[in-house]
Amino acid sequence: MGSAAHLRGLGDLVSLAYDGIDEPTLWKTLMGQLSEATESHDASMVISSAAVPGGYLLVTDNDDPHLTGNEHVKGVMSVNVLLDIAQPCASTPEELMPDGAFFRTTLYQQFLKPNNLRYLLALDVVRDEVLRVKLSLERTGDQGPYSKRERDVLEFITPHLQRAIRLREHKDDGLHMRFFFEEAMAKLAIGCLMLDARGRVVSINAWARRLIEQNDALSVRNARLRAVDTVDGRALNKAVEAAQASRRAGGPAFRGTGLRLESAPGMSVLDIVVKPLARDSLLESDAAPTVVIYINDCRRPGIELDPAALTAMYGLTHCESQIGALLAKGTCLSDVATRLHVSINTVKTHLRGIYEKLGTSKQAQVVARLNHSSARLL
């Protein structure tokens, strides 16, 4: 491609970055054009958050029903080791995971290699306490590796796409991403509220509403989160004030405060985490969220996983998936046997099958793996 045509192509990418703000499927056209400009098999953008493990939005130009089907995408996301690795500059998995480590991962062996996807190039468009957006390109084995030219294209479009994402948030007063977090947190059975600089509730997910309605510890009155009269709410108020102060100061990252509300001494009702949200000049307004509050009812059982999802994602048998779902919920082996009307030895036999398919040898690791699985979002 000549230099003039190349510049026109880059100009088209910039226009599509800003046009994508209003597209029904955000930035899908840009992904298609970016894929063509870099001679890639496909281009994609994953929007996620460190605060919502397993939650994501995927934007891609790939229309292959096999590669973009729910089951395949969930499987990819559940083992995508690259999402948690910072990529401030365009880089390949081999640069991030030397000595061939990437090619030994489940992501490559089970999902990329069978589809002849060999070369990847990616970088972080946004990576802060609230939001993570990773832009990626993929090529098949016969297309060849990426060169400096493709790296330059990604790094050229990134600041424009970053600004477009922030403008989209500013335009909707953050409603688009707030909806994403509320939806993801609701599926994780965790209450999530966001407060503005004045302490007003500007966002609350369905699970938080349910906890507040059914619990006897918190209430929302006049857009304010309050502990009920019978519960000491001073620790909560202090945690919110500390988070607001940390955000205003704009100093080193403040991890937040964890606390428990008790209906009586030693009688825990709710576990609560209060964290400041990262500042962003484009999003500053009276209604911009400044603090996030996560609420969990510690008296409720663990996460309810759908056994069918475990079967689809990990290849577990029907019995193994039932056992896995109960273990993830915190059920002991003897109670699992009682619930399923089988012997404890039968449960242990199926557990060995789960170990083999999840690549572990300890029950605690099975519980941890399943509780961090994308199956929580189903």
ABEGO torsion letter per residue (X at the ends): XBAAAAAAAAAAAAAAAAAAAABABBGAAAAAAAAAAAGBABBBBBBBBAABBGBBBBBBABABAAAABAAAAAAAAAABAAAABBBABBBBAAAABBGGAAAABAAAAAAAAAAGBABBBBBBABBBAABBBBBBBBBBAAAEBBBAAAAAAAAAAAAAAAAAAAAAAAAAGGAAAAAAAAAAAAAAGBBBBBBBAAGBBABBBAAAAAAAAABAABBBBGGBBBBBAABBAAAAAAAAAAAAAAAAAGBBBBAEBBBBBBABBGBBABBBBBBBBBBBAAABBAABBABBBBBBBAABBBBBBBAAAAAAAAGBBAAAAAAAAAAAAGBBAAAAAAAAGBBAAAAAAAAAAAAAAAGBABAAAAAAAAAABAAAAX
